Amino acid sequence: MSASVSRRTWPGFAAALFAGALPALAFPAPSWWWLAWVGVVPLLLVVRSAPSARTAALRAWCGMAGYVMATQYWLISSTGPLFIVLAVGLGALWLPWGVATYVLLRQPLTARRTIAAIAVLSSVWVLAEAVRSLPALGGPWALLGASQWNQPATLASASLGGVWLTSFLIVAANTAIVVVMLQRRVADRVLVAAVALACAALGPAWFWLGPEPPAGPTVRVALVQPGAIEDSGARQAAGEALTEGLRGERLDLIVWGESSVGVDVVGRPEAMAPLADLSRRVGADLLVNVDARDRTGAIRKSSVLIGPDGSRGAYSKMRLVPFGEYVPLRPLLGWATRHTKAAAEDRQRGSEPIVLHTGRGLAIGPLISFETTFSDLSREVVQRGAQLLAYQSSTSTYQGSWAQAQLASKVAVHAVEVGHPAVHTGLSGDSSAFDAGGRQLGWFDAGESGVLIVEVPLGSHTTAFQRFGNWVLAMAFSIVAGAMAMAALRIRSAQRATRRSGAAGDGVSGA
């Protein structure tokens, strides 16, 4: 590459990197939720202005690498240089989006091309989010739709199609805004602006006009947050002391954070007895979280529900954090443990979601840490009869970063998706609770220690997402497949026309 070409190319990549990072401010901790509805516009303009489809794809790649780095910067402390590899690898999923942006947002912006741009670019974005959400690739962190977690009105679209629909609408609105900026005819601008407003208004319209969760009983739940304590014994002792102070509070459930207990209480009766006695004294069941070797010698993370008489059941974590709790292809990638904080030994997975029942008949769907990010798990535990989603996490490794608030905010998204209330206890923060409509019931910041008591209404309803699942992904795939088929037909038709023209020219020449 010549020096002159480099001077023209690198400013575009730098602009894409900055533009891609901009929407990160829509997520916790800044939580400028409104920015998501316009924050993709700069990246669209930078990618669209590329001199070729190839350069547009590379700009999109740079932009989304910047997005990953800005939203998950906190991973640097545990992954080191591998973080750059992660960001670049995930950003590559948006290469097709860059090509589509270049092709569909060029002049002339006809009505057909405008409709195609809004539908196709939103679909490609959502499909890229779906691929990056695979557990082995790190899971669904910072999905664009999740930026609306603190606005129940705009988040309401998630009850129709999950967080995927909210992401689709946000990208569609951003694309429509770009078209408004590029259109020359006033009438076309007005029409496309109406499309952008319709995308932004769908959630609020459903929030105000859609079904409300029916009134139901209320339960009192205590979320115990002892803080960042490294020693497991001291951590459990702090949790016990905070729980002891809840005597007389007339609670229905007490939830501890992930790794709050460092011994196998199910396999060791002498370790279970003090916790069962604590449950009896405070008058409520305890949902603790065990991170320890079991009787087989394997390490598991398990949610254990404890009543006055001992265990009422347990759930073992199914989705493990890549490198954090297991190393994929350890024979090939095991070297990473020497240079990062990757798991020296793989933890064992649970086999299936489990619903636990308290002594007072409350059905709890427990999920652990990384599992807080996945929509399908909350759907499954609700299908199995859970009345309350109960998440337990420990993000002490990333204490003081955006990671803690990002994880706690996902609870609101799942509450809306499945129409059921949800609580989340962070060992060292952030702890949170939301009703079935995504309204915040309580929030306890990281860095503080204590107990958050929330009154949780159990009123719930079956949402469209709960009933039909990931229909938005199927729609997005159909749109992209249809667009590719039409493009292939047009190219083939153009090639045939060129051949006929060439044959006619040869005939004239021969004559």
C-alpha positions as CSV (number, residue, x, y, z in Angstrom):
1,M,0.0,0.0,0.0
2,S,1.5,3.3,-1.1
3,A,2.0,6.2,1.4
4,S,-0.7,8.3,-0.4
5,V,-3.3,5.5,-0.2
6,S,-2.5,5.0,3.5
7,R,-3.0,8.7,4.2
8,R,-6.5,8.4,2.6
9,T,-7.4,5.1,4.2
10,W,-6.3,5.3,7.9
11,P,-8.4,8.4,8.8
12,G,-11.5,6.5,7.7
13,F,-10.6,3.5,9.9
14,A,-9.8,5.8,12.9
15,A,-13.2,7.6,12.4
16,A,-15.0,4.2,12.2
17,L,-13.2,3.1,15.4
18,F,-14.4,6.2,17.3
19,A,-17.9,6.2,15.8
20,G,-18.3,2.5,16.7
21,A,-17.4,3.2,20.3
22,L,-19.9,6.0,20.7
23,P,-23.0,3.8,21.4
24,A,-21.2,2.4,24.4
25,L,-22.4,5.4,26.4
26,A,-25.9,4.2,26.1
27,F,-25.1,1.3,28.4
28,P,-24.3,1.3,32.1
29,A,-22.7,3.1,33.8
30,P,-23.5,6.2,31.7
31,S,-26.9,4.7,30.7
32,W,-27.6,7.5,28.1
33,W,-30.3,5.2,26.7
34,W,-31.5,7.8,24.2
35,L,-28.1,7.8,22.5
36,A,-28.8,4.4,21.1
37,W,-31.5,5.8,18.8
38,V,-29.0,8.1,17.1
39,G,-25.7,6.7,18.1
40,V,-25.2,4.4,15.1
41,V,-25.7,7.2,12.7
42,P,-22.0,8.4,12.7
43,L,-20.8,4.8,12.0
44,L,-23.4,4.4,9.1
45,L,-22.2,7.7,7.5
46,V,-18.5,6.7,7.9
47,V,-19.1,3.2,6.4
48,R,-21.4,4.5,3.6
49,S,-18.8,7.1,2.5
50,A,-16.1,4.5,1.9
51,P,-14.6,4.5,-1.6
52,S,-15.4,0.8,-2.2
53,A,-17.4,-2.1,-0.7
54,R,-14.1,-3.7,0.6
55,T,-13.2,-0.5,2.4
56,A,-16.7,-0.2,3.8
57,A,-16.5,-3.7,5.2
58,L,-13.2,-2.9,6.8
59,R,-14.6,0.3,8.3
60,A,-17.5,-1.6,9.8
61,W,-15.0,-4.1,11.2
62,C,-13.0,-1.4,12.8
63,G,-16.2,0.3,14.2
64,M,-17.5,-2.8,15.8
65,A,-14.1,-3.7,17.2
66,G,-14.3,-0.3,18.8
67,Y,-17.8,-1.0,20.1
68,V,-16.6,-4.3,21.8
69,M,-13.6,-2.6,23.3
70,A,-15.6,0.3,24.7
71,T,-18.5,-1.8,26.1
72,Q,-16.2,-4.5,27.5
73,Y,-13.0,-2.7,28.3
74,W,-13.1,-4.2,31.8
75,L,-12.0,-7.6,30.3
76,I,-8.5,-6.3,29.9
77,S,-7.7,-7.0,33.6
78,S,-8.4,-10.8,33.1
79,T,-7.5,-11.4,29.4
80,G,-4.6,-9.1,28.8
81,P,-3.5,-8.8,25.1
82,L,-6.1,-11.5,24.2
83,F,-8.7,-8.8,24.7
84,I,-7.7,-7.1,21.4
85,V,-7.9,-10.4,19.6
86,L,-11.4,-10.9,21.1
87,A,-12.6,-7.4,20.0
88,V,-11.1,-7.8,16.5
89,G,-12.6,-11.3,16.1
90,L,-16.1,-10.2,17.2
91,G,-15.9,-7.1,15.1
92,A,-15.4,-9.2,12.0
93,L,-19.0,-10.4,12.3
94,W,-20.1,-7.0,11.0
95,L,-18.1,-7.2,7.7
96,P,-21.3,-8.1,5.8
97,W,-23.1,-5.2,7.4
98,G,-20.4,-2.9,6.1
99,V,-20.9,-4.2,2.5
100,A,-24.7,-3.9,2.8
101,T,-24.4,-0.3,4.1
102,Y,-22.2,0.7,1.2
103,V,-24.5,-0.9,-1.4
104,L,-27.8,0.2,-0.1
105,L,-27.1,3.7,1.1
106,R,-25.6,5.0,-2.2
107,Q,-27.4,7.5,-4.4
108,P,-29.9,7.4,-5.9
109,L,-31.9,6.5,-2.8
110,T,-35.1,5.3,-4.4
111,A,-38.1,4.2,-2.4
112,R,-37.2,0.5,-3.0
113,R,-33.6,1.0,-1.9
114,T,-34.7,2.9,1.2
115,I,-37.0,0.1,2.3
116,A,-34.3,-2.4,1.6
117,A,-31.7,-0.5,3.5
118,I,-33.9,-0.2,6.6
119,A,-34.9,-3.8,6.6
120,V,-31.6,-5.4,5.5
121,L,-29.2,-3.4,7.6
122,S,-31.3,-4.0,10.7
123,S,-31.5,-7.7,9.9
124,V,-27.7,-8.1,9.3
125,W,-27.0,-6.3,12.5
126,V,-29.3,-8.5,14.6
127,L,-27.9,-11.7,13.0
128,A,-24.4,-10.5,13.8
129,E,-25.5,-10.0,17.4
130,A,-27.0,-13.4,17.5
131,V,-23.8,-15.1,16.3
132,R,-21.6,-13.1,18.8
133,S,-24.1,-14.2,21.5
134,L,-23.0,-17.9,21.3
135,P,-21.7,-19.0,24.6
136,A,-18.4,-20.0,23.2
137,L,-17.9,-16.5,21.8
138,G,-18.5,-14.8,25.1
139,G,-22.3,-14.6,25.2
140,P,-24.7,-11.7,24.6
141,W,-22.9,-8.8,26.2
142,A,-24.0,-5.2,25.3
143,L,-26.6,-6.1,22.7
144,L,-27.9,-2.8,21.4
145,G,-31.4,-3.5,22.6
146,A,-30.2,-4.0,26.1
147,S,-29.3,-0.3,26.3
148,Q,-33.0,0.4,26.9
149,W,-33.0,-1.5,30.3
150,N,-33.9,1.6,32.4
151,Q,-36.7,2.7,30.1
152,P,-39.7,0.3,30.5
153,A,-41.5,2.1,27.7
154,T,-38.9,1.7,25.0
155,L,-37.9,-1.7,26.4
156,A,-41.5,-3.0,26.0
157,S,-40.8,-4.1,22.5
158,A,-38.7,-6.9,24.0
159,S,-41.9,-8.5,25.3
160,L,-42.9,-8.9,21.6
161,G,-39.7,-10.2,20.1
162,G,-37.1,-10.3,22.8
163,V,-34.0,-8.0,23.0
164,W,-33.5,-8.9,19.3
165,L,-36.6,-6.9,18.3
166,T,-35.4,-3.9,20.3
167,S,-32.0,-4.0,18.6
168,F,-33.8,-4.3,15.2
169,L,-35.9,-1.2,15.8
170,I,-32.9,0.8,17.1
171,V,-30.8,0.0,14.0
172,A,-33.8,0.6,11.7
173,A,-34.4,4.1,13.3
174,N,-30.7,5.0,12.9
175,T,-30.8,3.9,9.3
176,A,-33.9,5.9,8.6
177,I,-32.3,9.0,10.1
178,V,-29.3,8.6,7.7
179,V,-31.7,8.3,4.8
180,V,-33.4,11.5,5.9
181,M,-30.0,13.2,5.9
182,L,-29.2,11.9,2.4
183,Q,-32.6,12.3,0.7
184,R,-33.1,15.3,-1.6
185,R,-36.9,15.3,-1.9
186,V,-38.8,16.8,1.0
187,A,-41.7,14.4,0.6
188,D,-39.3,11.4,0.9
189,R,-37.6,12.9,3.9
190,V,-41.0,13.3,5.7
191,L,-42.0,9.7,4.9
192,V,-38.7,8.2,6.1
193,A,-38.7,10.4,9.2
194,A,-42.2,8.9,9.9
195,V,-40.6,5.4,9.7
196,A,-37.9,6.4,12.2
197,L,-40.5,7.7,14.6
198,A,-42.6,4.5,14.1
199,C,-39.6,2.4,15.1
200,A,-39.0,4.4,18.2
201,A,-42.7,4.5,19.1
202,L,-43.5,0.8,18.8
203,G,-42.2,0.0,22.3
204,P,-43.9,2.9,24.1
205,A,-47.2,2.2,22.2
206,W,-47.1,-1.4,23.4
207,F,-46.2,-0.3,26.9
208,W,-49.2,1.9,27.2
209,L,-51.7,-0.1,25.1
210,G,-50.6,-3.7,25.6
211,P,-51.7,-6.0,28.4
212,E,-50.7,-5.3,31.9
213,P,-49.5,-8.1,34.2
214,P,-52.5,-9.0,36.4
215,A,-52.4,-8.1,40.1
216,G,-50.9,-10.8,42.3
217,P,-49.5,-11.4,45.7
218,T,-46.3,-9.6,46.8
219,V,-43.3,-11.3,48.3
220,R,-40.5,-9.7,50.4
221,V,-37.1,-10.6,49.2
222,A,-33.8,-9.7,50.7
223,L,-30.7,-9.4,48.5
224,V,-27.5,-9.8,50.6
225,Q,-24.4,-8.0,49.3
226,P,-21.4,-8.4,51.6
227,G,-18.9,-6.8,49.3
228,A,-15.6,-7.8,47.7
229,I,-14.1,-10.3,50.2
230,E,-11.5,-12.6,48.8
231,D,-11.4,-15.3,51.5
232,S,-14.3,-17.7,51.1
233,G,-14.7,-18.3,54.8
234,A,-14.8,-14.6,55.6
235,R,-17.2,-14.1,52.7
236,Q,-19.6,-16.6,54.1
237,A,-19.3,-15.2,57.6
238,A,-20.1,-11.7,56.3
239,G,-23.2,-13.1,54.5
240,E,-24.3,-14.8,57.7
241,A,-23.9,-11.7,59.8
242,L,-25.9,-9.6,57.4
243,T,-28.6,-12.3,57.2
244,E,-28.7,-12.6,61.0
245,G,-29.7,-8.9,61.1
246,L,-32.9,-9.7,59.1
247,R,-34.6,-11.4,62.0
248,G,-38.1,-10.0,62.4
249,E,-38.3,-8.6,58.8
250,R,-41.1,-11.2,57.8
251,L,-39.2,-12.2,54.6
252,D,-40.2,-14.8,52.0
253,L,-36.8,-15.3,50.5
254,I,-33.1,-14.3,51.1
255,V,-30.8,-14.4,48.1
256,W,-27.0,-14.5,48.4
257,G,-24.6,-13.8,45.6
258,E,-22.5,-16.1,43.5
259,S,-19.7,-18.0,45.3
260,S,-21.1,-16.9,48.6
261,V,-20.3,-20.3,50.1
262,G,-16.9,-22.0,49.6
263,V,-17.8,-25.6,50.8
264,D,-20.0,-28.3,49.4
265,V,-23.0,-27.9,51.8
266,V,-25.0,-30.6,50.0
267,G,-22.4,-33.2,50.6
268,R,-21.3,-32.1,54.0
269,P,-24.1,-32.1,56.6
270,E,-21.8,-30.3,59.1
271,A,-21.6,-27.4,56.7
272,M,-25.3,-27.4,55.9
273,A,-26.4,-27.3,59.6
274,P,-25.4,-23.7,60.4
275,L,-27.2,-22.4,57.3
276,A,-30.3,-24.4,58.0
277,D,-30.3,-23.0,61.6
278,L,-29.8,-19.5,60.2
279,S,-32.9,-20.0,58.0
280,R,-34.9,-21.1,61.0
281,R,-33.9,-18.1,63.0
282,V,-34.7,-15.5,60.3
283,G,-37.9,-17.2,59.3
284,A,-37.1,-17.4,55.5
285,D,-35.4,-19.8,53.1
286,L,-31.9,-18.9,51.9
287,L,-30.8,-19.2,48.3
288,V,-27.0,-19.4,48.6
289,N,-24.4,-20.1,45.9
290,V,-21.7,-22.8,46.3
291,D,-18.4,-22.7,44.5
292,A,-16.6,-25.8,45.7
293,R,-15.6,-29.4,45.0
294,D,-18.4,-31.9,45.3
295,R,-18.1,-35.4,46.6
296,T,-16.9,-36.6,43.1
297,G,-14.0,-34.1,43.2
298,A,-15.4,-31.9,40.5
299,I,-15.8,-28.2,40.9
300,R,-19.3,-26.8,40.4
301,K,-21.2,-23.6,40.9
302,S,-24.6,-24.4,42.4
303,S,-27.6,-22.5,43.7
304,V,-28.8,-24.2,46.8
305,L,-32.1,-23.4,48.4
306,I,-31.9,-24.0,52.2
307,G,-34.8,-24.1,54.6
308,P,-34.9,-24.9,58.4
309,D,-34.5,-28.6,57.7
310,G,-31.7,-28.4,55.1
311,S,-31.6,-28.4,51.4
312,R,-34.8,-28.0,49.3
313,G,-32.9,-28.6,46.1
314,A,-30.0,-27.3,44.0
315,Y,-29.2,-26.1,40.5
316,S,-25.8,-26.4,38.9
317,K,-24.6,-23.7,36.4
318,M,-25.0,-24.8,32.8
319,R,-23.4,-22.0,30.8
320,L,-19.8,-21.5,31.9
321,V,-17.6,-18.4,31.1
322,P,-15.1,-19.2,28.3
323,F,-11.6,-19.1,29.8
324,G,-13.0,-17.8,33.1
325,E,-14.5,-21.1,34.1
326,Y,-13.3,-23.4,31.4
327,V,-10.8,-23.3,28.6
328,P,-12.2,-24.2,25.2
329,L,-10.0,-26.8,23.4
330,R,-7.8,-26.9,26.5
331,P,-5.1,-29.1,24.8
332,L,-4.7,-26.4,22.1
333,L,-5.4,-23.2,24.2
334,G,-4.3,-24.2,27.6
335,W,-1.2,-22.0,27.2
336,A,-3.6,-19.0,27.9
337,T,-3.6,-20.0,31.6
338,R,0.1,-19.0,31.9
339,H,-0.5,-15.5,30.6
340,T,-4.0,-14.6,31.8
341,K,-6.4,-15.4,34.6
342,A,-8.0,-18.2,32.6
343,A,-9.3,-21.2,34.6
344,A,-6.6,-23.6,35.6
345,E,-9.2,-26.3,35.9
346,D,-12.5,-26.7,34.1
347,R,-15.7,-26.5,36.2
348,Q,-18.4,-29.0,35.6
349,R,-21.7,-28.1,33.9
350,G,-25.2,-28.7,35.1
351,S,-27.5,-30.8,32.9
352,E,-30.8,-28.7,32.9
353,P,-32.6,-25.7,34.4
354,I,-34.3,-26.4,37.7
355,V,-37.2,-24.7,39.5
356,L,-36.8,-24.6,43.3
357,H,-39.7,-24.3,45.7
358,T,-39.5,-22.5,49.0
359,G,-41.4,-23.7,52.1
360,R,-44.0,-21.1,51.4
361,G,-44.7,-22.3,47.9
362,L,-42.7,-19.7,45.9
363,A,-41.3,-21.2,42.7
364,I,-37.9,-19.8,41.9
365,G,-35.9,-20.0,38.7
366,P,-32.2,-19.7,39.7
367,L,-29.6,-18.7,37.2
368,I,-25.9,-17.9,37.8
369,S,-23.7,-15.0,36.7
370,F,-22.9,-15.5,33.0
371,E,-26.3,-17.0,32.6
372,T,-27.9,-13.6,33.4
373,T,-27.1,-12.5,29.8
374,F,-29.1,-15.3,28.0
375,S,-32.7,-14.9,27.1
376,D,-33.4,-18.5,26.3
377,L,-32.6,-19.6,29.9
378,S,-35.1,-17.3,31.5
379,R,-37.8,-18.5,28.9
380,E,-37.1,-22.1,29.9
381,V,-37.3,-21.7,33.7
382,V,-40.6,-19.8,33.2
383,Q,-41.9,-22.6,31.0
384,R,-41.0,-24.9,33.9
385,G,-43.2,-22.9,36.3
386,A,-40.9,-20.3,37.9
387,Q,-42.8,-17.4,39.4
388,L,-39.6,-15.4,40.2
389,L,-36.3,-15.3,38.3
390,A,-33.4,-15.2,40.8
391,Y,-30.0,-14.4,39.5
392,Q,-26.7,-14.7,41.5
393,S,-23.5,-13.2,40.3
394,S,-20.0,-12.2,41.4
395,T,-18.1,-9.6,39.4
396,S,-15.5,-8.8,42.0
397,T,-12.8,-9.3,39.5
398,Y,-14.1,-6.3,37.7
399,Q,-15.0,-4.3,40.8
400,G,-15.6,-0.6,40.1
401,S,-16.1,-1.2,36.3
402,W,-19.1,-1.0,34.0
403,A,-19.3,-4.8,34.1
404,Q,-21.3,-4.9,37.3
405,A,-24.0,-2.5,36.2
406,Q,-24.2,-4.1,32.8
407,L,-24.9,-7.5,34.3
408,A,-27.5,-6.2,36.8
409,S,-29.2,-4.2,34.0
410,K,-29.8,-7.4,31.9
411,V,-32.2,-8.5,34.6
412,A,-34.7,-5.8,33.5
413,V,-34.5,-7.1,29.9
414,H,-35.4,-10.6,30.9
415,A,-38.2,-9.6,33.2
416,V,-39.8,-7.8,30.2
417,E,-39.1,-10.6,27.8
418,V,-40.9,-13.2,29.8
419,G,-43.3,-11.1,31.7
420,H,-42.1,-12.2,35.2
421,P,-40.4,-10.4,38.0
422,A,-36.7,-10.9,38.6
423,V,-34.1,-10.2,41.3
424,H,-30.3,-10.2,41.0
425,T,-27.8,-10.4,43.9
426,G,-24.3,-9.4,43.2
427,L,-21.8,-10.6,45.7
428,S,-20.1,-7.2,45.6
429,G,-22.6,-5.4,43.5
430,D,-24.6,-4.3,41.7
431,S,-27.8,-5.9,43.1
432,S,-31.2,-5.1,41.4
433,A,-34.8,-6.0,41.2
434,F,-37.5,-5.4,38.6
435,D,-41.2,-6.2,38.2
436,A,-42.7,-8.0,35.2
437,G,-42.9,-4.8,33.2
438,G,-39.3,-3.8,33.8
439,R,-39.9,-1.2,36.4
440,Q,-37.1,-0.9,38.9
441,L,-37.9,-2.1,42.4
442,G,-34.5,-1.6,43.9
443,W,-30.8,-1.1,43.1
444,F,-27.8,-1.5,45.4
445,D,-24.6,0.0,44.0
446,A,-21.2,-1.8,43.9
447,G,-18.8,-0.7,46.5
448,E,-21.5,-0.8,49.2
449,S,-22.2,-3.7,51.6
450,G,-25.5,-4.5,53.2
451,V,-29.0,-5.8,52.4
452,L,-31.5,-4.6,49.9
453,I,-35.1,-5.6,50.8
454,V,-37.6,-5.3,48.0
455,E,-41.4,-5.9,47.7
456,V,-41.7,-8.0,44.6
457,P,-45.2,-8.2,43.0
458,L,-45.6,-11.7,41.5
459,G,-48.2,-10.6,38.9
460,S,-47.0,-12.0,35.5
461,H,-48.3,-12.7,32.0
462,T,-47.3,-14.7,29.0
463,T,-45.6,-12.5,26.5
464,A,-45.3,-12.9,22.7
465,F,-41.6,-13.6,23.1
466,Q,-42.3,-16.2,25.7
467,R,-44.9,-17.9,23.5
468,F,-43.1,-17.6,20.1
469,G,-39.4,-17.4,21.0
470,N,-36.8,-16.0,18.6
471,W,-39.1,-15.2,15.7
472,V,-37.2,-12.0,15.0
473,L,-34.0,-13.9,14.2
474,A,-36.0,-16.1,11.7
475,M,-37.5,-12.9,10.2
476,A,-34.0,-11.3,9.9
477,F,-32.6,-14.4,8.3
478,S,-35.4,-14.5,5.8
479,I,-34.9,-10.8,4.9
480,V,-31.2,-11.3,4.4
481,A,-31.7,-14.5,2.4
482,G,-34.3,-12.8,0.2
483,A,-32.1,-9.8,-0.4
484,M,-29.2,-12.0,-1.4
485,A,-31.4,-14.0,-3.7
486,M,-32.7,-10.8,-5.4
487,A,-29.2,-9.4,-5.7
488,A,-28.0,-12.7,-7.3
489,L,-30.9,-12.6,-9.8
490,R,-30.1,-9.0,-10.7
491,I,-26.4,-9.8,-11.2
492,R,-27.3,-12.9,-13.4
493,S,-29.8,-10.8,-15.4
494,A,-27.1,-8.1,-16.0
495,Q,-24.6,-10.7,-17.1
496,R,-27.1,-12.2,-19.6
497,A,-27.8,-8.7,-20.9
498,T,-24.1,-8.1,-21.3
499,R,-23.6,-11.4,-23.2
500,R,-26.5,-10.6,-25.5
501,S,-25.2,-7.1,-26.1
502,G,-21.8,-8.6,-26.9
503,A,-23.2,-11.2,-29.2
504,A,-25.2,-8.6,-31.0
505,G,-22.1,-6.4,-31.4
506,D,-20.1,-9.3,-32.8
507,G,-22.8,-10.0,-35.4
508,V,-22.8,-6.4,-36.5
509,S,-19.1,-6.4,-36.7
510,G,-19.0,-9.7,-38.7
511,A,-21.6,-8.3,-41.2
